[in-house]
Amino acid sequence: MNKKDLTVLAYMIAQTVLKEMGKEKKDSAEYVDIHVAAEMLGYSITYMRQIKNRFQFIKIGNNKQGRIMFKRVDIENYYYQNLKEHEN
């Protein structure tokens, strides 16, 4: 397992633990910001901005300076789909 795999696994375990403890905030768990999404996928933030339309996302705030938020499940699914494609 490489560092990126461990990061994603640790994130998923943490989310599961929080759900079990009942302390997870529903809205914040459903979306991750562009920085977290880029880290999960091993991409730069610049590249993540270029491919943002591949995912469902929302923009919070000013049109130009807004914060881009992606659905966490979409990022995870994309990661695992691309991981399988690269293994073959």
N, C-alpha and C positions, 0 to 999 in steps of 0.2 A: 504494500500500500504506500502510495506517495503522499506528500504533504497535503495536496489538494483533497485527496480521498479522505484523509484523516480529519481535515477541517469540516468537510461536509458531514461525515459520520458524527463528529463531535456536536455539530450544530443540531443534527436530527435527534441525537440522544438527549441533548439539553431541552429541546422542544417537547419531547415525550415526557421527560421528568416533570417539566413545568405543567403540562396538561394533567398529569397524574396528581400533582399537588394542588391543582385547581387555582393556580396563581397566574395563569397565562391570560393576557389581554387579547381578546378575540381579534380585534382590528389589527393590532401590531403583529400578530402571528401570521396573518394572511398575506401581508406585504413586506417586502424588504426593499431598502433603498438601493440605488444604483451601485454604491460602493460595496455593499454586502453581496449583491448579485454578481458583480465583477469578480470579487474574491472567490465566491463559490465556484465560478466557472473557470477561474484562472485567466481571466481577460483583463486588459487595461480598462480604465473607466472611459477613455476615449473610444475604444473599440465597442464597448458596451453601448455607448450613445449611438454609434453607427448602426448597430443591429437591434436597437430597442424595439423596432416594429415587428420583430419576430415573436414578441411576447405581449401578453396583455399587460398594460401598465396604466397608471394614473399619474397625473402631474398635480402637485399641490403647490399653490402659490402663483406668483407672477408668471406670465407666459414665458418670458425669457430666462428668468432666474428661478423657475419652479423646481421643486424636488421631485425627481422621477422615482416612482415606486412600482415594483414588479410583484406579481403574484408569486409567492414563495414556491408553491407547488409547480408552477410552470418552469421556474428556474431549475428545480430539482429534477423534473422530468426531462428537460432539455439536457441536463448534465448526464443523466444515466443513459439516455438515448444516444448521445454522442460518444459516451464511454464505450458502449457496446459496438458502435460502428467502427471505432478505432481499434478495438480488440480483434475484429475479423480481418 
